[in-house]
Amino acid sequence: MIYPIVVYGDPVLKKRAVDITPGEIDVKQLSVDMFETMEGAHGIGLAAPQIGKSIRMFVVDGRPMEEKEMEDFVKVFINPEILEETGEEWPFEEGCLSIPNIREEVLRNAKLRIRYFDVDWNEHEEEFDGMKARIIQHEYDHIEGILFTDHLTPFKRRMLKGKLQNISKGKMSVDYRVALPAKKSL
């Protein structure tokens, strides 16, 4: 099932997501749906809040980047916890399916150590670096209620304010289904 992508302005994107307990939801089916949704939107990562679910789960697939080290980078992270971020911060221009058509340079640490569960509820503790670490950090931010634009300077955020407001009103062009923020009633 392909979900619509929740866009900028929806409160679910700014809320810290909650842990999932085994048996609470079908994480295998949800991961299949999330991969299908992500692929349909040409993404390389998707967090549950981006489909309107405030739970601590995200999926990544680095294969579209067509780089040798990304060939096997297809994973599901359930209840992840970043244990350590190390290494020199490095800049990279990031984008986000929930903030379409905006890309900005974000600084992130080069390495991380993370603990998480897979869809069979096996616990893992792994280290990632480079682009893999960056993708994980970006998706992890989503389950913490942080958007990549939150990493920008106040000046840069002010410059993007109009574009972000347009996204929240649906004034954008994308080739995937989106869910706009609910209008506030007076």
C-alpha positions in Angstrom: 0.0 0.0 0.0 1.4 3.4 -1.0 0.7 6.1 1.6 0.5 9.8 0.9 3.6 11.7 2.2 2.8 14.1 5.0 4.3 17.5 4.1 5.7 20.5 6.0 3.3 22.1 8.5 1.7 18.9 9.8 2.2 18.6 13.6 3.1 14.9 13.3 6.5 16.0 11.8 7.4 18.1 14.8 6.4 15.5 17.5 8.7 13.0 19.1 7.5 9.5 18.0 6.8 6.7 20.4 8.3 3.3 20.7 6.6 0.3 19.2 5.9 -2.8 21.3 6.2 -6.3 19.7 2.8 -7.4 18.4 1.3 -3.9 18.6 1.4 -3.4 14.8 2.4 -5.6 11.8 5.9 -4.1 11.4 6.7 -6.5 8.4 3.7 -5.3 6.4 4.3 -1.7 7.4 7.9 -1.9 6.3 6.8 -3.3 2.9 4.3 -0.4 2.6 6.9 2.1 3.6 9.5 0.8 1.1 6.8 0.9 -1.6 5.8 4.5 -0.6 9.4 5.6 -0.5 10.2 4.1 -3.9 7.1 5.6 -5.5 8.3 9.0 -4.3 12.0 8.3 -5.4 13.3 8.6 -1.9 16.2 6.9 -0.1 14.7 7.0 3.3 11.3 7.3 4.9 10.3 7.6 8.6 6.9 6.6 9.9 5.9 10.2 10.8 6.2 11.1 7.1 3.2 8.8 6.5 1.3 10.2 9.5 2.3 7.5 12.0 4.0 8.9 15.1 6.0 5.7 15.8 9.8 5.1 16.0 10.4 3.3 12.7 12.1 4.2 9.5 13.4 2.5 6.3 16.4 3.2 4.2 17.4 2.1 0.7 20.7 3.6 -0.6 20.6 1.7 -3.9 19.2 4.5 -6.0 22.4 6.5 -5.3 24.2 3.9 -7.5 27.4 3.9 -5.4 29.2 0.6 -4.6 29.1 1.0 -0.8 25.3 1.6 -1.0 24.4 -1.6 -2.9 23.4 -3.5 0.2 22.1 -0.6 2.3 18.5 -1.6 2.6 17.3 -1.7 6.2 14.4 -1.3 8.6 15.1 0.5 11.9 12.5 -0.1 14.7 12.9 1.8 18.0 16.3 3.0 17.1 18.6 4.8 19.5 21.7 6.6 18.3 24.3 5.8 21.0 27.1 7.9 19.7 27.9 10.3 16.9 31.6 11.0 16.2 33.9 12.2 13.5 34.2 15.5 11.9 31.0 17.2 10.7 30.7 17.4 7.0 28.4 19.3 4.7 26.0 17.8 2.2 23.0 19.2 0.4 19.9 17.4 1.8 16.3 17.2 0.7 13.2 15.6 2.1 10.1 14.1 0.7 8.1 16.0 3.3 9.7 19.3 2.2 9.6 18.9 -1.6 11.7 21.0 -4.0 13.9 22.5 -1.2 17.5 21.4 -0.8 20.0 22.9 1.6 23.4 22.1 3.0 23.4 20.4 6.4 26.3 19.6 8.7 26.3 16.1 10.2 28.9 14.0 12.1 30.7 11.5 9.9 30.1 8.4 12.0 27.4 6.9 14.3 26.7 3.9 16.5 23.0 2.9 16.7 21.0 0.2 18.4 17.7 -0.9 16.8 15.4 -3.8 16.1 14.7 -5.4 12.7 11.2 -6.6 11.6 11.8 -10.0 13.4 12.5 -8.1 16.6 16.1 -9.0 16.6 18.3 -6.4 18.3 21.3 -5.0 16.5 24.0 -2.6 17.4 26.0 -1.3 14.4 28.3 1.5 13.3 27.8 3.5 10.1 29.8 6.2 8.4 29.7 8.6 5.5 26.5 8.7 3.4 24.9 5.7 5.3 25.4 7.6 8.6 23.9 10.8 7.1 20.8 9.0 5.8 20.2 7.4 9.2 20.7 10.7 11.0 18.2 12.4 8.7 15.6 9.7 9.2 16.3 9.5 12.9 15.7 13.2 13.2 12.2 12.6 11.8 11.3 10.3 14.7 12.7 12.9 17.1 10.4 15.6 15.6 13.3 17.4 13.8 13.4 18.4 10.2 16.5 19.1 8.1 15.5 22.8 8.0 15.8 22.9 11.8 19.6 22.5 11.3 19.8 25.7 9.2 20.7 29.1 10.4 17.9 31.4 11.5 18.7 33.6 8.5 18.4 30.7 6.0 15.1 29.6 7.6 13.7 33.1 7.2 14.7 33.0 3.6 12.8 29.7 3.1 9.7 30.8 5.1 7.6 31.6 2.0 8.5 28.4 0.2 7.7 26.4 3.4 4.4 28.1 3.8 3.5 27.3 0.2 4.3 23.6 0.8 2.0 23.6 3.8 -0.8 25.0 1.6 -0.2 22.5 -1.2 1.4 25.0 -3.6 4.1 22.7 -4.9 4.6 20.3 -7.8 5.5 16.7 -6.9 4.9 13.4 -8.7 3.7 11.5 -5.6 0.6 11.8 -3.3 0.9 14.1 -0.4 -1.2 14.7 2.7 -1.5 18.4 3.5 -1.7 19.7 7.1 -5.2 19.9 8.4 -6.7 23.4 8.3 -7.1 25.0 11.7 -10.8 25.7 12.5 -11.6 29.1 13.8 
